[in-house]
Amino acid sequence: MSGKLTVVGLGPGSAELTTPAVSRALAEATDLVGYVTYLDRVPPSPVGQRRHASDNRVEVERAREALALAAAGKSVVVVSSGDPGVFAMASALFEAVEAGEPSWRALDIRIEPGVTAMLAAAAHVGAPLGGDFCTISLSDNLKAWSTIERRLEAAAQGDFVIALYNPASVARPDQLGRAFALLQRWKSPDTLVVFVKAAGTPNAETRIARLGDADAAGADMRTLVLIGSSQTRAIERSGAAPWIYTPRSERDIA
């Protein structure tokens, strides 16, 4: 079994945020497998790569296809956005390995990390992830909403900065507002909230609010929402948006 399989993260959008290791893996692949929108971000190769595009929400099926190609001797790259290990294809691939052909466990499988949207969003506004933080997806496609609520409550009680992925979609227009309402039981209404749409791209849009009056309208699947801890603060600037950061120490800053 001479094939190999690499799962890569393209980063959040800008080509400059795709790592050299990911670019090298893409250039060396015989076959690219991925969601069609992400494959479209990969420049055509002069060596005649085959592209195996599929729709969203078929992650495990996509992983099985990639594993079968690698088992047949191909050099396969599975393409994700952001980082492949954060709510993305790396986990789906290992789900398929665990439940699939025993021979797949002998394949040469590698994960190449990428810049996840949380990091790109934070960089647009300063350093809101400077203290302890956690990430939660608001999508209930693969877990119950009650599980999401329990995790939001635990993160709020622990006073983490919270990065919310998948905050809203056409099918889930109300969940971000419900999350804000739940968090207000444990966090001050003055808690800083940052919305970044299309993080890591030239078209990024940033909005800063306070939790008590944060408006969930306008957030979509391309929006990353950062909810501060009790320590997160704003540095006001004349004629420009404030810098948002969370101190490394929980000691008050004079």
Buried (B, 14 or more C-beta within 10 A) or exposed (E): EEBBBBBBBBBBBBEEBBBEBBBEBBBBBBBBBBBEEBBEBBEEBEEEBEBBBBEEEEBBEBBBBBBBBBBEEBBBBBBBBBBBBBBBBBBBBBBBBEEBBEEBEEBEBEBBBBBBBBBBBBBBBBBBBBBBBEBBBBBBEEEEBEEBBEBBBEBBEEBBBBBBBBBBBEEBEEBBBBBBEBBBEBBEEEBBBBBBBBBBBEEBBBBBBBBEEBEBEEBBBBBBBBBBBBBBBBEEEEEEBBBBBBBEEEEEEE
